[in-house]
Amino acid sequence: MKIEINNGRLIDPANGIDKKTSLFVAAGKIAAIGAAPPAWHANRAIDAAGMIVCPGLIDLSARLREPGFEYKATLESEMQAAIAGGVTSLACPPDTDPPLDEPGLVEMLKHRARSLNCAHVYPVGALTEGLRGETITEMGELIEAGCIAFSQADAPLVDTQVLLRAMQYAATFGYRVWLRPQDAHLARGGIAHDGEIAMRLGLATIPAEAETIAIDTIFTLARATGARIHLARLSTHEGVARVRVAKRSGMQVSCDVSINHLHLCDVDIGWFNPNCRLIPPLRGVRDRDALRAGLVDGTIDAICSDHTPVDDDGKQLPFAEAEPGATGLELLLPLTLQWAQQEKQPLANALSRITVDPARVLGIDAGHLGPGGPADICVFDPEAWWTVEAQALRSQGKNTPFLGLEVPGKVRYTLVAGQIVHEA
């Protein structure tokens, strides 16, 4: 199918393009930019006047809830949420039920995702069997089945010898290891940031040191093994500072931040709002500001939604008992645009953090609109404001701290492999 997108402002951070021009799509690829290819005849023309045309968004953490948690969400509902949010590629953590520790499970997930003909799904395999932190998985077989990295998700890996062996094995074959830095002992039983708010509310706490001690351990083992490390969901100013120093020293490490932690802090818990029960916990104002600054100066590589749909039964509980997580696939773009406006960042810089930069972390050919590249495209209206309401979300999970907030940026078209999969 040949598609022509006219009159839009084309922003492609990977290739340094930011101008009003036309984009031509054929056979699932970018055929040309600017002038039409020879003998061009489009099957469909899209008038993108007043809109932004950019690469499809790439999300580094989106729980699709299959297999095992279909009562919280289904693969179909969350893939619809992804394309409604302009997300054309996403990585899903391994904490399904059972965890993604066997090739058959990975192949089944990939097949189910392909059959829905929506966004591209990149499974992250379990680092240890059953995420128990005891025995390393068969990484080679999982890579062959379609995994792009290995992680413990939010499951603790207490035994540092197992972590060392996993890093050694991964480094030998060039596999990526994704770790959420949190010391399991310091975090044990905690649900909120160790600060004034948690003290006032009487909530068990997780100190910032739980993150920094874990980062120090990970960096020490990474230097010893040469493993390629990605830190998932930084949350503290001390953590950002450590990553900044490590990068300046030449260490090959990447990291991301959740869109929730970019905008919220522990004050937003208010009077025990269960939608603010997140992992990692919302930190202090200083931490939030450090995360925003780290994103501006490039210390933090990418923004992710950390999409975690939870059913009403899991959220309509006292704060300490509520299931952690927030839905976010459809909010990744508008909340990124809002961050850019608040920080006075160029739009191209903001889009880079949710397109080409996460593509580099994943190691995939995506996040750009170069001729011959994949035609994964997002077309959105930056001036269209909408209110985050439960009925407005495609995701089966309606749990988000941003309910009732008016946000900028409405996705009008999403193209995956040259096909229009969403139109609004």
Backbone hydrogen bonds in HBPLUS format (Angstrom, degrees):
<---DONOR---> <-ACCEPTOR-->    atom                        ^
c    i                          cat <-CA-CA->   ^        H-A-AA   ^      H-
h    n   atom  resd res      DA  || num        DHA   H-A  angle D-A-AA Bond
n    s   type  num  typ     dist DA aas  dist angle  dist       angle   num
A0043-ASN N   A0002-LYS O   2.80 MM  41  5.19 145.7  1.91 128.7 139.4     1
A0044-ARG N   A0002-LYS O   3.19 MM  42  6.62 140.8  2.35 154.6 162.9     2
A0003-ILE N   A0025-VAL O   2.90 MM  22  5.02 153.4  1.97 135.3 144.2     3
A0025-VAL N   A0003-ILE O   2.82 MM  22  5.02 163.1  1.85 160.5 162.9     4
A0004-GLU N   A0044-ARG O   2.90 MM  40  6.35 157.8  1.95 156.3 163.8     5
A0046-ILE N   A0004-GLU O   2.72 MM  42  6.12 163.1  1.75 165.0 169.8     6
A0005-ILE N   A0023-LEU O   2.86 MM  18  5.12 172.4  1.86 158.3 160.9     7
A0023-LEU N   A0005-ILE O   2.92 MM  18  5.12 156.3  1.98 143.4 151.2     8
A0006-ASN N   A0046-ILE O   2.86 MM  40  6.15 162.3  1.89 168.2 174.1     9
A0048-ALA N   A0006-ASN O   2.72 MM  42  5.67 161.4  1.75 161.3 167.3    10
A0021-THR N   A0008-GLY O   3.18 MM  13  6.25 144.9  2.31 171.3 177.7    11
A0009-ARG N   A0051-MET O   3.00 MM  42  6.28 176.6  2.01 163.6 162.9    12
A0053-VAL N   A0009-ARG O   2.90 MM  44  5.84 169.2  1.91 136.8 138.9    13
A0010-LEU N   A0019-LYS O   2.73 MM   9  5.44 145.2  1.84 152.8 148.6    14
A0019-LYS N   A0010-LEU O   3.05 MM   9  5.44 149.3  2.15 144.6 149.4    15
A0011-ILE N   A0053-VAL O   2.88 MM  42  6.15 162.4  1.92 159.7 164.7    16
A0012-ASP N   A0017-ILE O   2.83 MM   5  4.96 161.3  1.86 139.3 144.7    17
A0015-ASN N   A0012-ASP O   3.08 MM   3  5.69 137.3  2.27 117.0 126.7    18
A0017-ILE N   A0012-ASP O   3.16 MM   5  4.96 161.2  2.19 135.2 133.6    19
A0016-GLY N   A0013-PRO O   3.34 MM   3  4.94 159.8  2.39  94.6 100.5    20
A0034-GLY N   A0022-SER O   2.84 MM  12  4.92 172.0  1.84 142.5 145.1    21
A0024-PHE N   A0032-ALA O   2.93 MM   8  5.14 162.3  1.96 161.8 156.8    22
A0031-ALA N   A0024-PHE O   2.69 MM   7  5.29 145.5  1.80 139.2 147.4    23
A0032-ALA N   A0024-PHE O   3.36 MM   8  5.14 154.8  2.43 127.7 128.0    24
A0026-ALA N   A0029-LYS O   3.04 MM   3  5.52 158.4  2.09 153.0 159.3    25
A0029-LYS N   A0026-ALA O   2.96 MM   3  5.52 165.6  1.98 121.2 126.0    26
A0375-ALA N   A0028-GLY O   3.03 MM 347  5.44 162.3  2.06 135.8 131.1    27
A0030-ILE N   A0373-GLY O   2.88 MM 343  5.52 150.3  1.97 153.6 161.5    28
A0372-GLY N   A0030-ILE O   2.76 MM 342  5.18 167.7  1.77 145.6 149.5    29
A0051-MET N   A0048-ALA O   2.91 MM   3  5.20 154.4  1.98 138.6 136.5    30
A0052-ILE N   A0380-PHE O   2.79 MM 328  5.37 168.4  1.80 165.0 165.8    31
A0380-PHE N   A0052-ILE O   2.97 MM 328  5.37 153.3  2.04 149.5 155.6    32
A0054-CYS N   A0378-CYS O   2.94 MM 324  5.40 171.5  1.95 162.2 165.0    33
A0378-CYS N   A0054-CYS O   2.88 MM 324  5.40 173.7  1.88 158.0 158.7    34
A0056-GLY N   A0376-ASP O   2.84 MM 320  5.03 152.8  1.91 120.7 116.3    35
A0057-LEU N   A0086-GLY O   2.90 MM  29  5.84 157.6  1.95 153.7 151.1    36
A0088-THR N   A0057-LEU O   2.92 MM  31  5.69 150.0  2.01 142.5 148.1    37
A0089-SER N   A0057-LEU O   3.33 MM  32  6.67 151.9  2.41 158.9 160.5    38
A0058-ILE N   A0354-ILE O   2.80 MM 296  5.62 161.5  1.83 148.7 152.6    39
A0059-ASP N   A0089-SER O   2.98 MM  30  6.44 157.9  2.03 150.7 153.4    40
A0091-ALA N   A0059-ASP O   2.88 MM  32  6.33 150.5  1.97 160.5 170.1    41
A0307-HIS N   A0061-SER O   3.06 MM 246  6.40 131.6  2.31 153.0 145.4    42
A0062-ALA N   A0091-ALA O   2.97 MM  29  6.16 148.5  2.07 156.5 164.0    43
A0063-ARG N   A0307-HIS O   2.83 MM 244  5.72 167.6  1.85 152.6 153.2    44
A0069-PHE N   A0065-ARG O   3.01 MM   4  4.95 140.4  2.17 146.9 153.9    45
A0097-ASP N   A0067-PRO O   2.95 MM  30  5.74 176.6  1.95 144.1 143.3    46
A0072-LYS N   A0069-PHE O   2.93 MM   3  5.62 158.1  1.97 119.9 126.7    47
A0073-ALA N   A0069-PHE O   3.36 MM   4  6.76 154.6  2.43 145.9 153.2    48
A0078-GLU N   A0074-THR O   3.08 MM   4  6.28 165.1  2.10 155.5 159.3    49
A0079-MET N   A0075-LEU O   2.95 MM   4  6.01 147.7  2.06 145.1 153.7    50
A0080-GLN N   A0076-GLU O   3.08 MM   4  6.24 151.3  2.17 144.4 151.8    51
A0081-ALA N   A0077-SER O   3.04 MM   4  6.30 146.3  2.15 137.0 146.5    52
A0082-ALA N   A0078-GLU O   2.92 MM   4  6.14 146.1  2.04 136.7 145.7    53
A0083-ILE N   A0079-MET O   3.15 MM   4  6.46 167.1  2.17 152.5 152.4    54
A0084-ALA N   A0080-GLN O   3.01 MM   4  6.09 147.9  2.12 141.9 151.4    55
A0085-GLY N   A0081-ALA O   3.06 MM   4  6.21 131.1  2.31 137.4 148.9    56
A0085-GLY N   A0082-ALA O   3.03 MM   3  5.17 134.6  2.25  98.5 111.3    57
A0087-VAL N   A0082-ALA O   2.84 MM   5  4.93 152.0  1.92 153.3 144.0    58
A0086-GLY N   A0083-ILE O   3.14 MM   3  4.85 163.2  2.17  98.2 102.5    59
A0120-HIS N   A0088-THR O   2.76 MM  32  6.00 167.3  1.78 146.6 142.2    60
A0090-LEU N   A0120-HIS O   2.95 MM  30  6.36 148.0  2.06 156.8 166.1    61
A0122-TYR N   A0090-LEU O   2.80 MM  32  6.01 156.4  1.86 161.8 164.8    62
A0092-CYS N   A0122-TYR O   3.20 MM  30  6.36 146.4  2.32 126.6 134.7    63
A0124-VAL N   A0092-CYS O   2.98 MM  32  5.89 154.8  2.05 165.6 157.6    64
A0096-THR N   A0094-PRO O   2.87 MM   2  5.67 140.0  2.03  97.3  90.3    65
A0100-LEU N   A0094-PRO O   3.08 MM   6  4.83 153.5  2.16 128.2 136.4    66
A0101-ASP N   A0099-PRO O   2.78 MM   2  5.57 132.7  2.01 110.2  94.9    67
A0126-ALA N   A0100-LEU O   2.87 MM  26  5.48 165.4  1.89 144.4 142.4    68
A0105-LEU N   A0102-GLU O   3.14 MM   3  5.61 127.5  2.43 111.4 123.1    69
A0106-VAL N   A0102-GLU O   3.35 MM   4  6.71 159.4  2.39 152.8 158.6    70
A0107-GLU N   A0103-PRO O   2.87 MM   4  6.10 166.2  1.89 159.5 163.2    71
A0108-MET N   A0104-GLY O   2.95 MM   4  6.07 153.3  2.03 141.7 149.1    72
A0109-LEU N   A0105-LEU O   3.01 MM   4  6.24 158.9  2.06 146.3 151.5    73
A0110-LYS N   A0106-VAL O   2.94 MM   4  6.19 163.2  1.97 153.7 158.3    74
A0111-HIS N   A0107-GLU O   2.91 MM   4  6.05 159.6  1.95 146.7 152.6    75
A0112-ARG N   A0108-MET O   2.90 MM   4  6.11 163.7  1.93 151.6 155.9    76
A0113-ALA N   A0109-LEU O   2.97 MM   4  6.12 159.1  2.01 148.0 153.8    77
A0114-ARG N   A0110-LYS O   2.94 MM   4  6.16 160.6  1.98 150.2 155.3    78
A0115-SER N   A0111-HIS O   3.01 MM   4  6.20 154.0  2.08 148.9 155.7    79
A0116-LEU N   A0113-ALA O   3.20 MM   3  5.42 142.4  2.34 101.9 112.0    80
A0117-ASN N   A0114-ARG O   3.04 MM   3  5.30 150.5  2.13 106.5 115.6    81
A0148-ILE N   A0123-PRO O   3.06 MM  25  6.42 151.4  2.14 162.9 171.8    82
A0125-GLY N   A0149-ALA O   2.85 MM  24  6.12 141.8  2.00 161.3 151.1    83
A0151-SER N   A0125-GLY O   2.88 MM  26  6.29 153.8  1.95 164.3 172.2    84
A0127-LEU N   A0151-SER O   2.86 MM  24  4.93 146.0  1.98 131.7 130.8    85
A0137-THR N   A0127-LEU O   3.21 MM  10  5.91 163.5  2.24 130.2 130.6    86
A0131-LEU N   A0128-THR O   2.98 MM   3  5.01 161.2  2.02 126.7 125.0    87
A0129-GLU N   A0135-THR O   2.75 MM   6  5.65 156.8  1.80 162.7 170.7    88
A0132-ARG N   A0129-GLU O   3.13 MM   3  6.19 172.3  2.14 128.0 129.3    89
A0139-MET N   A0137-THR O   2.96 MM   2  5.51 121.2  2.32 109.4  92.8    90
A0142-LEU N   A0138-GLU O   3.15 MM   4  6.44 156.0  2.21 152.0 159.4    91
A0143-ILE N   A0139-MET O   2.86 MM   4  6.11 152.1  1.94 154.5 161.9    92
A0144-GLU N   A0140-GLY O   3.09 MM   4  6.35 159.3  2.13 146.3 151.5    93
A0145-ALA N   A0141-GLU O   3.02 MM   4  6.25 137.0  2.21 136.8 148.6    94
A0147-CYS N   A0142-LEU O   3.02 MM   5  5.66 168.1  2.03 145.9 143.8    95
A0146-GLY N   A0143-ILE O   3.02 MM   3  5.19 146.4  2.13 101.4 111.8    96
A0150-PHE N   A0176-ARG O   3.00 MM  26  6.35 140.2  2.16 141.5 153.2    97
A0178-TRP N   A0150-PHE O   2.76 MM  28  5.89 169.2  1.77 160.6 164.5    98
A0155-ALA N   A0152-GLN O   2.87 MM   3  5.36 151.1  1.95 145.1 143.7    99
A0163-LEU N   A0159-ASP O   3.25 MM   4  6.65 155.4  2.31 144.0 151.0   100
A0164-LEU N   A0160-THR O   2.85 MM   4  6.02 153.4  1.92 141.2 148.3   101
A0165-ARG N   A0161-GLN O   2.96 MM   4  6.19 164.0  1.98 148.9 152.5   102
A0166-ALA N   A0162-VAL O   2.89 MM   4  6.08 156.3  1.95 147.8 154.9   103
A0167-MET N   A0163-LEU O   2.95 MM   4  6.14 158.7  1.99 148.5 153.8   104
A0168-GLN N   A0164-LEU O   2.91 MM   4  6.15 157.4  1.96 150.8 157.5   105
A0169-TYR N   A0165-ARG O   2.95 MM   4  6.15 164.8  1.97 150.2 153.9   106
A0170-ALA N   A0166-ALA O   2.90 MM   4  6.07 165.4  1.92 149.3 153.9   107
A0171-ALA N   A0167-MET O   2.81 MM   4  5.89 158.5  1.86 148.2 154.3   108
A0172-THR N   A0168-GLN O   3.06 MM   4  6.24 147.5  2.17 143.3 151.4   109
A0174-GLY N   A0170-ALA O   2.87 MM   4  5.82 110.0  2.37 140.8 159.5   110
A0175-TYR N   A0170-ALA O   2.83 MM   5  4.71 144.6  1.96 143.2 141.9   111
A0174-GLY N   A0171-ALA O   3.37 MM   3  4.90 152.7  2.45  91.0  98.8   112
A0177-VAL N   A0228-ARG O   2.96 MM  51  6.17 171.1  1.96 173.8 176.6   113
A0230-HIS N   A0177-VAL O   2.92 MM  53  6.24 149.6  2.02 154.2 155.6   114
A0179-LEU N   A0230-HIS O   2.89 MM  51  6.31 159.2  1.93 165.2 172.2   115
A0232-ALA N   A0179-LEU O   2.92 MM  53  5.76 161.8  1.95 127.3 133.4   116
A0183-ASP N   A0210-ALA O   2.73 MM  27  4.67 149.8  1.82 120.8 131.1   117
A0187-ALA N   A0183-ASP O   3.04 MM   4  6.12 147.9  2.15 149.9 159.4   118
A0188-ARG N   A0185-HIS O   3.34 MM   3  5.17 152.6  2.42  95.9 103.8   119
A0190-GLY N   A0187-ALA O   2.93 MM   3  5.38 164.5  1.96 134.5 138.1   120
A0191-ILE N   A0204-ALA O   2.94 MM  13  5.72 172.9  1.95 125.8 125.7   121
A0192-ALA N   A0204-ALA O   3.12 MM  12  6.31 139.6  2.29 145.0 156.4   122
A0206-ILE N   A0192-ALA O   2.70 MM  14  5.87 138.5  1.87 159.2 166.6   123
A0195-GLY N   A0193-HIS O   2.90 MM   2  5.76 113.0  2.36 115.8  99.1   124
A0199-MET N   A0195-GLY O   3.11 MM   4  6.32 156.2  2.17 149.7 157.1   125
A0200-ARG N   A0196-GLU O   2.89 MM   4  6.11 157.1  1.94 149.9 155.8   126
A0201-LEU N   A0197-ILE O   2.92 MM   4  6.16 154.5  1.99 151.5 158.9   127
A0202-GLY N   A0198-ALA O   2.82 MM   4  5.73 117.5  2.21 137.0 151.5   128
A0203-LEU N   A0198-ALA O   2.93 MM   5  4.94 157.6  1.98 140.0 144.8   129
A0202-GLY N   A0199-MET O   3.34 MM   3  5.09 144.4  2.48  91.0 101.1   130
A0210-ALA N   A0207-PRO O   3.03 MM   3  5.67 156.7  2.08 114.7 121.2   131
A0211-GLU N   A0208-ALA O   2.94 MM   3  5.58 139.8  2.11 114.8 124.2   132
A0212-THR N   A0208-ALA O   3.25 MM   4  6.66 161.9  2.28 148.1 152.6   133
A0213-ILE N   A0209-GLU O   2.93 MM   4  5.71 166.7  1.94 144.1 148.4   134
A0215-ILE N   A0211-GLU O   2.92 MM   4  6.20 155.2  1.99 150.2 157.6   135
A0216-ASP N   A0212-THR O   2.93 MM   4  6.17 162.1  1.96 150.4 154.6   136
A0217-THR N   A0213-ILE O   3.05 MM   4  6.31 156.9  2.11 146.8 152.7   137
A0218-ILE N   A0214-ALA O   2.90 MM   4  6.13 167.4  1.91 154.7 158.0   138
A0219-PHE N   A0215-ILE O   2.84 MM   4  6.00 168.4  1.86 158.5 161.5   139
A0220-THR N   A0216-ASP O   3.01 MM   4  6.11 156.2  2.07 143.0 149.5   140
A0221-LEU N   A0217-THR O   3.06 MM   4  6.33 164.1  2.08 154.3 157.7   141
A0222-ALA N   A0218-ILE O   2.81 MM   4  5.95 151.6  1.89 148.7 158.0   142
A0223-ARG N   A0219-PHE O   2.93 MM   4  6.07 158.8  1.98 149.1 153.3   143
A0224-ALA N   A0220-THR O   3.19 MM   4  6.38 147.5  2.30 137.1 146.0   144
A0225-THR N   A0221-LEU O   2.96 MM   4  6.10 141.7  2.11 144.2 153.8   145
A0226-GLY N   A0222-ALA O   2.70 MM   4  5.37 151.4  1.77 148.2 154.7   146
A0254-SER N   A0229-ILE O   3.20 MM  25  6.64 158.0  2.25 148.0 154.7   147
A0231-LEU N   A0254-SER O   2.82 MM  23  6.26 161.6  1.85 150.1 149.8   148
A0256-ASP N   A0231-LEU O   3.09 MM  25  6.64 140.7  2.25 163.6 174.0   149
A0234-LEU N   A0256-ASP O   3.08 MM  22  6.45 163.5  2.11 165.9 161.3   150
A0240-VAL N   A0236-THR O   3.14 MM   4  6.47 157.3  2.20 145.6 150.8   151
A0241-ALA N   A0237-HIS O   3.04 MM   4  6.23 158.4  2.09 144.4 150.1   152
A0242-ARG N   A0238-GLU O   3.06 MM   4  6.30 152.6  2.14 144.4 151.1   153
A0243-VAL N   A0239-GLY O   3.07 MM   4  6.35 159.2  2.11 150.8 156.0   154
A0244-ARG N   A0240-VAL O   2.93 MM   4  6.14 157.1  1.99 150.8 157.5   155
A0245-VAL N   A0241-ALA O   3.07 MM   4  6.31 160.7  2.11 148.5 152.5   156
A0246-ALA N   A0242-ARG O   2.97 MM   4  6.17 160.0  2.02 146.5 152.6   157
A0247-LYS N   A0243-VAL O   2.90 MM   4  6.10 160.3  1.94 153.6 157.9   158
A0248-ARG N   A0244-ARG O   3.04 MM   4  6.25 158.0  2.09 146.1 152.3   159
A0249-SER N   A0245-VAL O   3.02 MM   4  6.25 135.7  2.22 141.9 153.7   160
A0249-SER N   A0246-ALA O   3.19 MM   3  5.13 129.3  2.46  91.7 105.0   161
A0251-MET N   A0246-ALA O   3.04 MM   5  5.47 152.6  2.12 160.9 152.3   162
A0250-GLY N   A0247-LYS O   2.99 MM   3  5.16 157.9  2.04 105.8 112.7   163
A0301-ASP N   A0255-CYS O   3.02 MM  46  5.59 135.2  2.23 133.4 144.0   164
A0257-VAL N   A0302-ALA O   3.08 MM  45  6.59 143.2  2.22 148.8 159.3   165
A0304-CYS N   A0257-VAL O   2.98 MM  47  6.20 159.7  2.02 152.7 155.4   166
A0261-HIS N   A0258-SER O   3.10 MM   3  5.41 119.8  2.48 103.6 116.6   167
A0259-ILE N   A0304-CYS O   2.87 MM  45  5.99 143.1  2.01 168.1 178.0   168
A0263-HIS N   A0260-ASN O   3.25 MM   3  5.62 147.0  2.36 104.1 112.5   169
A0264-LEU N   A0260-ASN O   2.91 MM   4  5.89 152.3  1.99 154.7 163.6   170
A0268-ASP N   A0265-CYS O   2.94 MM   3  5.72 148.6  2.04 122.5 129.9   171
A0266-ASP N   A0283-ARG O   2.64 MM  17  5.22 146.4  1.75 148.4 152.2   172
A0269-ILE N   A0266-ASP O   3.12 MM   3  5.60 164.1  2.14 112.2 117.3   173
A0270-GLY N   A0267-VAL O   3.05 MM   3  5.95 159.7  2.09 121.9 126.5   174
A0273-ASN N   A0269-ILE O   2.86 MM   4  5.23 170.8  1.87 153.3 156.2   175
A0276-CYS N   A0273-ASN O   2.97 MM   3  5.61 161.1  2.01 119.2 125.5   176
A0277-ARG N   A0274-PRO O   3.08 MM   3  5.16 159.7  2.12 108.6 110.6   177
A0325-GLY N   A0277-ARG O   2.95 MM  48  6.48 150.8  2.03 147.3 152.3   178
A0288-ARG N   A0284-GLY O   3.01 MM   4  6.38 163.0  2.04 155.3 159.5   179
A0289-ASP N   A0285-VAL O   2.94 MM   4  6.18 164.6  1.97 155.5 159.4   180
A0290-ALA N   A0286-ARG O   2.99 MM   4  6.16 147.8  2.10 141.1 150.0   181
A0291-LEU N   A0287-ASP O   2.93 MM   4  6.23 151.3  2.02 152.5 160.2   182
A0292-ARG N   A0288-ARG O   3.07 MM   4  6.38 157.4  2.13 149.6 155.2   183
A0293-ALA N   A0289-ASP O   2.96 MM   4  6.18 155.9  2.02 144.0 150.8   184
A0294-GLY N   A0290-ALA O   2.80 MM   4  5.94 152.4  1.88 144.0 152.0   185
A0295-LEU N   A0291-LEU O   3.04 MM   4  6.23 140.8  2.19 140.8 150.4   186
A0296-VAL N   A0292-ARG O   3.14 MM   4  6.41 148.3  2.24 140.7 149.0   187
A0297-ASP N   A0293-ALA O   2.99 MM   4  6.30 161.9  2.03 155.5 158.8   188
A0299-THR N   A0294-GLY O   2.90 MM   5  4.89 116.4  2.32 145.4 155.8   189
A0300-ILE N   A0294-GLY O   2.99 MM   6  5.36 170.2  2.00 119.4 120.3   190
A0303-ILE N   A0353-ARG O   3.16 MM  50  5.78 161.8  2.19 138.6 139.2   191
A0308-THR N   A0326-ALA O   2.80 MM  18  5.04 161.2  1.84 127.6 131.8   192
A0314-GLY N   A0311-ASP O   2.96 MM   3  5.42 136.5  2.16 108.9 120.8   193
A0315-LYS N   A0312-ASP O   3.11 MM   3  5.17 139.9  2.27  99.3 110.6   194
A0316-GLN N   A0312-ASP O   2.82 MM   4  5.75 162.6  1.85 163.4 165.2   195
A0323-GLU N   A0314-GLY O   2.71 MM   9  5.16 172.6  1.72 153.4 155.9   196
A0317-LEU N   A0315-LYS O   2.76 MM   2  5.45 139.7  1.92 103.2  91.6   197
A0321-GLU N   A0318-PRO O   2.83 MM   3  5.37 138.4  2.00 117.1 129.6   198
A0322-ALA N   A0318-PRO O   2.91 MM   4  5.96 129.8  2.17 153.8 166.7   199
A0322-ALA N   A0319-PHE O   3.30 MM   3  5.22 141.3  2.46  96.6 107.1   200
A0327-THR N   A0399-ASN O   2.67 MM  72  5.61 163.6  1.70 158.2 164.1   201
A0331-LEU N   A0328-GLY O   2.94 MM   3  5.00 148.8  2.04 105.5 115.6   202
A0332-LEU N   A0328-GLY O   3.08 MM   4  6.07 119.0  2.46 156.6 168.9   203
A0335-LEU N   A0331-LEU O   3.02 MM   4  5.84 162.6  2.05 149.8 155.3   204
A0336-THR N   A0332-LEU O   3.11 MM   4  6.04 141.0  2.27 135.3 145.6   205
A0336-THR N   A0333-LEU O   3.13 MM   3  5.16 123.4  2.47  98.9 113.6   206
A0337-LEU N   A0333-LEU O   2.91 MM   4  6.18 159.0  1.96 158.6 164.7   207
A0338-GLN N   A0334-PRO O   2.94 MM   4  6.15 149.0  2.03 140.2 149.0   208
A0339-TRP N   A0335-LEU O   3.01 MM   4  6.17 154.6  2.07 136.9 143.2   209
A0340-ALA N   A0336-THR O   2.98 MM   4  6.25 160.0  2.02 149.3 154.5   210
A0341-GLN N   A0337-LEU O   2.98 MM   4  6.25 156.3  2.04 148.2 154.1   211
A0342-GLN N   A0338-GLN O   2.98 MM   4  6.20 162.1  2.01 151.6 156.3   212
A0343-GLU N   A0339-TRP O   2.89 MM   4  6.06 152.3  1.97 151.8 159.4   213
A0344-LYS N   A0340-ALA O   2.88 MM   4  5.67 104.4  2.46 134.5 150.5   214
A0345-GLN N   A0340-ALA O   2.82 MM   5  4.73 162.4  1.85 141.6 145.8   215
A0344-LYS N   A0341-GLN O   3.30 MM   3  4.99 155.7  2.36  94.6 101.6   216
A0349-ASN N   A0346-PRO O   3.04 MM   3  5.38 124.1  2.37 104.8 118.2   217
A0350-ALA N   A0346-PRO O   3.23 MM   4  6.64 158.0  2.28 152.7 158.6   218
A0351-LEU N   A0347-LEU O   2.94 MM   4  6.19 167.8  1.95 157.9 160.7   219
A0352-SER N   A0348-ALA O   2.96 MM   4  6.05 143.6  2.09 140.0 149.9   220
A0353-ARG N   A0350-ALA O   3.13 MM   3  5.51 131.8  2.37 104.2 115.3   221
A0354-ILE N   A0351-LEU O   3.09 MM   3  5.38 153.7  2.16 106.6 114.8   222
A0355-THR N   A0352-SER O   3.33 MM   3  5.13 169.8  2.34 101.2 103.8   223
A0357-ASP N   A0352-SER O   3.02 MM   5  5.81 161.5  2.06 158.8 161.5   224
A0359-ALA N   A0355-THR O   3.18 MM   4  6.32 144.3  2.32 142.1 152.7   225
A0360-ARG N   A0356-VAL O   3.02 MM   4  6.32 145.8  2.14 146.0 153.5   226
A0361-VAL N   A0357-ASP O   3.23 MM   4  6.61 151.8  2.31 144.3 151.9   227
A0362-LEU N   A0358-PRO O   2.96 MM   4  6.23 156.6  2.02 147.7 153.3   228
A0363-GLY N   A0359-ALA O   2.79 MM   4  5.90 132.0  2.02 138.9 153.1   229
A0364-ILE N   A0359-ALA O   3.17 MM   5  5.53 159.8  2.21 147.1 151.2   230
A0373-GLY N   A0370-GLY O   2.84 MM   3  5.39 154.5  1.90 143.5 147.0   231
A0418-GLY N   A0375-ALA O   3.04 MM  43  4.84 161.7  2.08 133.8 129.1   232
A0377-ILE N   A0415-LEU O   2.87 MM  38  4.92 145.2  1.99 127.9 139.3   233
A0415-LEU N   A0377-ILE O   2.84 MM  38  4.92 169.1  1.85 147.5 150.8   234
A0379-VAL N   A0413-TYR O   2.91 MM  34  5.03 165.7  1.93 156.6 153.8   235
A0412-ARG N   A0379-VAL O   2.78 MM  33  5.70 158.3  1.83 150.2 157.8   236
A0413-TYR N   A0379-VAL O   3.12 MM  34  5.03 163.2  2.15 141.0 143.8   237
A0381-ASP N   A0410-LYS O   2.88 MM  29  5.28 163.7  1.91 148.3 148.3   238
A0384-ALA N   A0381-ASP O   3.34 MM   3  5.55 164.2  2.37 107.4 112.1   239
A0410-LYS N   A0381-ASP O   3.11 MM  29  5.28 157.1  2.17 134.9 139.4   240
A0409-GLY N   A0384-ALA O   2.86 MM  25  5.39 127.2  2.14 135.0 150.8   241
A0386-TRP N   A0407-VAL O   2.91 MM  21  5.55 156.3  1.97 155.9 162.1   242
A0407-VAL N   A0386-TRP O   2.83 MM  21  5.55 166.7  1.85 159.0 157.3   243
A0388-VAL N   A0405-LEU O   2.90 MM  17  5.54 167.6  1.92 154.3 156.0   244
A0404-GLY N   A0388-VAL O   2.67 MM  16  5.29 174.7  1.67 158.5 158.6   245
A0392-ALA N   A0389-GLU O   2.92 MM   3  5.19 143.3  2.05 106.7 118.3   246
A0393-LEU N   A0390-ALA O   3.23 MM   3  5.58 162.0  2.27 109.8 115.2   247
A0405-LEU N   A0402-PHE O   2.96 MM   3  5.43 162.2  1.99 139.2 140.2   248
A0424-ALA N   A0412-ARG O   2.79 MM  12  4.79 154.7  1.86 140.4 143.6   249
A0414-THR N   A0422-HIS O   3.00 MM   8  4.96 149.0  2.10 136.9 136.2   250
A0421-VAL N   A0414-THR O   2.88 MM   7  5.81 155.3  1.94 157.5 165.8   251
A0422-HIS N   A0414-THR O   3.33 MM   8  4.96 144.4  2.47 141.4 138.6   252
A0416-VAL N   A0419-GLN O   2.92 MM   3  5.33 152.6  1.99 152.0 152.6   253
A0419-GLN N   A0416-VAL O   3.01 MM   3  5.33 163.8  2.04 114.4 119.7   254
